[in-house]
Amino acid sequence: MTLNCRGQLVDLSNPKIMGILNITPDSFYDGKKYDSIDKSLRQCEKMIDEGASFIDLGAISTRPGAGELTLDIEKKRLLPILEKLLIKFPDCLFSIDTFRSEIAEESLQMGAAIINDVSGGDFDKRMFGVVGKYDSPYVLMHRNGDSKTMQNNPQYENIITEIISHLLNKIQVANKNGIKDVIVDVGFGFGKTIEHNFELLKNIDLFQSLNCPVLTGISRKSMIWKYLGVSPEKSLNGTTFLHAFALQGKSQLLRVHDVKSAKECIDLLQALS
């Protein structure tokens, strides 16, 4: 599989890393760490040096329970930092973590390469059309409910078949809107219990049936630290172990906070293949 990112073909036959760059004050793990231009530039450079192929830039928290912020706040946080990052790292492929089509369009006009939409197009009906217009890859994530309510007793009869069916329908709509490169994300922690999350990870290989690259986003999430009885800060070891499991399940992309550890995981698994 390959992705066409601003005319650059990215080969996914070997798994790639998407480094997380949160410029929010309230993210569950790294809030306030990179909320200035200087901090963001340093962290971006570090992740690129450690082996990230993509940098995923987000200006509002989408964690369970997060409040919704206005379009203006998202713009004021995101666009000045994106502008500086694009100047400093012109060869880097930036992904924009947003569910707003206006943010997506302005970011793509500036030079961003990918749109990562945690709503799967549900929160803004213009999103698919905008992404298709710019011929950008699109991360299509499954979620069940909004940020405030999605963890209130989520229910599924068969979580695997239901999410595959949901994603398949969304892929067809995305394709009709001109989106050629869809990346699927099962949405760990978004309207799922801990048990649901582990069921999804155990069967992550089944999502290859969608014929799209699979992105796994489990880095330091509560399915790890709550199960182990630790904290997000102490969940790197568990994250790395589950990254190895996801890679064995043929995930093509890992979205991570800790690039160096994820890259070592990929390299060591390739040595065993």
C-alpha positions as CSV (number, residue, x, y, z in Angstrom):
1,M,0.0,0.0,0.0
2,T,1.0,3.6,-0.7
3,L,-0.3,7.0,0.3
4,N,-0.1,10.0,-2.0
5,C,0.8,12.9,0.3
6,R,1.2,16.2,-1.7
7,G,2.6,14.3,-4.6
8,Q,5.0,12.2,-2.4
9,L,4.3,8.5,-2.4
10,V,4.7,6.9,1.0
11,D,5.3,3.2,0.9
12,L,3.5,1.4,3.8
13,S,4.9,-2.0,3.1
14,N,7.0,-1.3,6.2
15,P,5.0,0.3,9.1
16,K,5.3,4.0,9.6
17,I,5.0,6.2,12.7
18,M,2.8,9.2,13.2
19,G,4.1,11.3,16.0
20,I,1.6,13.2,18.2
21,L,2.1,16.9,18.7
22,N,-0.7,18.2,20.9
23,I,-0.7,22.0,21.3
24,T,-3.6,21.9,23.7
25,P,-3.6,22.7,27.4
26,D,-5.8,19.8,28.4
27,S,-4.8,16.6,26.6
28,F,-4.9,13.5,28.8
29,Y,-1.1,12.9,28.7
30,D,0.9,15.9,27.4
31,G,-1.3,18.9,27.8
32,K,0.6,22.2,28.0
33,K,3.9,20.6,27.1
34,Y,4.0,21.9,23.5
35,D,1.6,24.8,23.5
36,S,4.1,27.4,22.2
37,I,5.9,27.8,18.9
38,D,9.3,27.2,20.4
39,K,8.2,24.1,22.3
40,S,6.4,22.7,19.3
41,L,9.4,23.2,17.0
42,R,11.7,21.4,19.4
43,Q,9.4,18.5,19.9
44,C,8.7,18.2,16.1
45,E,12.4,18.1,15.4
46,K,12.9,15.4,18.1
47,M,10.2,13.2,16.6
48,I,11.5,13.5,13.1
49,D,15.0,12.7,14.2
50,E,13.7,9.6,16.1
51,G,11.9,8.2,13.0
52,A,8.4,9.7,12.6
53,S,7.2,9.8,9.0
54,F,4.2,12.0,9.9
55,I,3.5,14.6,12.6
56,D,-0.1,14.8,13.8
57,L,-0.9,18.3,15.0
58,G,-3.9,18.9,17.2
59,A,-5.2,22.1,18.7
60,I,-8.3,20.9,20.7
61,S,-8.6,17.9,23.0
62,T,-10.9,15.1,21.8
63,R,-10.4,12.9,24.9
64,P,-13.6,11.5,26.6
65,G,-15.2,14.2,28.6
66,A,-13.5,17.1,26.8
67,G,-15.5,20.3,26.3
68,E,-16.0,21.7,22.8
69,L,-14.0,24.8,21.9
70,T,-14.9,27.3,19.3
71,L,-13.6,27.5,15.8
72,D,-11.7,30.7,16.5
73,I,-9.8,29.2,19.4
74,E,-8.8,26.2,17.3
75,K,-7.6,28.5,14.5
76,K,-5.6,30.8,16.9
77,R,-3.9,27.8,18.5
78,L,-3.2,25.8,15.3
79,L,-2.5,28.0,12.3
80,P,0.4,30.1,13.6
81,I,2.3,27.0,14.9
82,L,1.5,25.1,11.6
83,E,2.9,28.0,9.6
84,K,6.2,28.0,11.6
85,L,6.5,24.1,11.4
86,L,6.0,24.2,7.6
87,I,8.8,26.7,7.2
88,K,11.2,24.9,9.6
89,F,10.4,21.4,8.3
90,P,9.4,21.8,4.6
91,D,9.9,18.1,3.9
92,C,7.8,16.9,6.8
93,L,4.3,15.5,6.2
94,F,1.9,17.1,8.7
95,S,-1.4,15.6,9.6
96,I,-4.0,17.9,11.1
97,D,-6.2,16.4,13.9
98,T,-9.5,18.3,13.4
99,F,-13.2,17.6,12.8
100,R,-13.9,21.0,11.3
101,S,-13.8,21.4,7.5
102,E,-12.8,25.1,7.7
103,I,-9.7,24.1,9.7
104,A,-9.0,21.3,7.3
105,E,-9.2,23.5,4.3
106,E,-7.0,26.3,5.7
107,S,-4.4,23.8,6.8
108,L,-4.3,22.0,3.4
109,Q,-4.0,25.3,1.7
110,M,-1.0,26.1,3.9
111,G,0.7,22.8,3.1
112,A,-0.5,20.1,5.5
113,A,-0.7,16.6,3.9
114,I,-3.3,14.6,5.8
115,I,-6.5,15.2,7.7
116,N,-7.2,13.1,10.8
117,D,-10.9,13.4,11.7
118,V,-12.0,11.7,15.0
119,S,-15.6,12.2,14.0
120,G,-15.4,10.3,10.7
121,G,-17.1,13.1,9.0
122,D,-20.1,13.1,11.3
123,F,-19.5,16.5,13.0
124,D,-19.1,18.5,9.8
125,K,-20.8,17.4,6.6
126,R,-18.5,19.5,4.4
127,M,-15.4,17.6,5.6
128,F,-15.4,14.8,2.9
129,G,-15.8,17.3,0.1
130,V,-13.0,19.5,1.3
131,V,-10.5,16.6,1.7
132,G,-11.5,15.3,-1.7
133,K,-11.0,18.7,-3.3
134,Y,-7.4,18.8,-2.1
135,D,-6.7,15.1,-2.9
136,S,-5.5,14.5,0.6
137,P,-5.3,11.2,2.6
138,Y,-8.0,11.1,5.3
139,V,-7.9,9.2,8.6
140,L,-11.4,7.9,9.1
141,M,-12.0,7.1,12.8
142,H,-14.9,5.2,14.3
143,R,-16.5,6.7,17.4
144,N,-19.7,6.0,19.2
145,G,-21.2,9.3,20.5
146,D,-19.7,12.7,21.3
147,S,-16.9,13.4,23.7
148,K,-19.2,14.1,26.7
149,T,-21.3,11.0,26.4
150,M,-19.5,8.3,24.5
151,Q,-18.1,6.5,27.6
152,N,-21.5,6.2,29.2
153,N,-22.1,2.5,29.0
154,P,-21.3,1.9,25.3
155,Q,-23.0,-1.2,23.9
156,Y,-22.4,-3.4,20.8
157,E,-23.8,-6.8,19.8
158,N,-20.7,-7.7,17.8
159,I,-18.1,-4.9,18.0
160,I,-16.0,-6.2,15.2
161,T,-18.7,-6.6,12.5
162,E,-20.4,-3.4,13.5
163,I,-17.3,-1.3,13.2
164,I,-16.2,-2.9,10.0
165,S,-19.7,-2.3,8.5
166,H,-19.6,1.3,9.8
167,L,-16.2,2.0,8.3
168,L,-17.0,0.3,5.0
169,N,-20.1,2.6,4.5
170,K,-18.0,5.7,5.4
171,I,-15.2,4.6,3.0
172,Q,-17.8,4.4,0.2
173,V,-19.0,7.9,1.0
174,A,-15.5,9.3,1.2
175,N,-14.6,7.7,-2.2
176,K,-17.7,9.3,-3.8
177,N,-16.4,12.7,-2.5
178,G,-13.1,12.2,-4.3
179,I,-11.0,10.9,-1.4
180,K,-8.7,8.2,-2.8
181,D,-6.6,7.4,0.2
182,V,-8.6,6.5,3.3
183,I,-6.8,5.3,6.4
184,V,-9.0,3.6,8.9
185,D,-8.8,3.9,12.7
186,V,-11.0,1.7,14.9
187,G,-11.1,4.5,17.5
188,F,-9.7,2.9,20.7
189,G,-11.2,4.6,23.7
190,F,-13.9,6.4,21.7
191,G,-17.2,4.9,22.8
192,K,-15.6,1.6,23.9
193,T,-15.1,-0.1,27.3
194,I,-11.6,-1.4,28.2
195,E,-12.9,-4.9,27.2
196,H,-14.1,-3.6,23.8
197,N,-10.7,-2.1,23.2
198,F,-8.9,-5.3,23.8
199,E,-11.3,-7.2,21.7
200,L,-10.6,-4.8,18.8
201,L,-6.9,-5.1,19.3
202,K,-7.0,-8.9,19.4
203,N,-8.8,-8.8,16.0
204,I,-7.1,-5.8,14.4
205,D,-6.0,-8.0,11.5
206,L,-9.6,-8.4,10.4
207,F,-9.8,-4.7,9.5
208,Q,-7.4,-5.4,6.6
209,S,-10.5,-6.6,4.8
210,L,-11.4,-3.0,4.2
211,N,-8.4,-2.7,1.8
212,C,-7.2,0.5,3.5
213,P,-4.2,1.2,5.7
214,V,-5.0,0.6,9.4
215,L,-3.8,3.2,11.9
216,T,-3.6,2.1,15.5
217,G,-3.8,4.8,18.2
218,I,-3.4,3.3,21.6
219,S,-0.4,5.3,22.9
220,R,-0.7,5.7,26.7
221,K,-4.5,5.3,26.6
222,S,-6.6,4.3,29.6
223,M,-7.1,0.8,28.2
224,I,-3.4,0.4,29.2
225,W,-2.9,2.4,32.4
226,K,-6.3,1.7,34.0
227,Y,-5.9,-2.1,33.3
228,L,-2.5,-2.1,34.8
229,G,-3.4,0.2,37.7
230,V,-0.8,2.8,36.8
231,S,-0.9,6.3,35.2
232,P,-0.4,7.6,31.7
233,E,3.1,8.6,32.7
234,K,3.9,5.0,33.6
235,S,2.3,3.3,30.7
236,L,5.1,3.4,28.1
237,N,6.1,-0.3,28.6
238,G,2.5,-1.4,28.2
239,T,2.1,0.8,25.1
240,T,5.2,-0.7,23.5
241,F,4.0,-4.2,24.1
242,L,0.6,-3.5,22.5
243,H,2.3,-1.7,19.6
244,A,4.1,-5.0,18.9
245,F,0.8,-6.8,19.0
246,A,-0.8,-4.3,16.6
247,L,2.1,-4.6,14.2
248,Q,1.8,-8.4,14.2
249,G,-1.9,-7.8,13.3
250,K,-0.6,-5.9,10.2
251,S,-1.3,-2.3,11.3
252,Q,0.5,-0.1,8.8
253,L,0.6,3.1,11.0
254,L,1.2,3.7,14.7
255,R,0.1,7.1,16.2
256,V,2.3,7.6,19.2
257,H,3.6,10.0,21.8
258,D,7.0,8.2,22.1
259,V,8.5,7.9,18.6
260,K,11.9,6.3,19.6
261,S,10.2,3.4,21.5
262,A,7.8,2.8,18.6
263,K,10.6,2.9,16.0
264,E,12.6,0.4,18.0
265,C,9.6,-1.9,18.2
266,I,9.1,-1.8,14.4
267,D,12.8,-2.4,13.8
268,L,13.0,-5.4,16.2
269,L,9.9,-7.0,14.8
270,Q,11.3,-6.6,11.3
271,A,14.5,-8.3,12.4
272,L,12.4,-11.3,13.5
273,S,10.5,-11.5,10.2
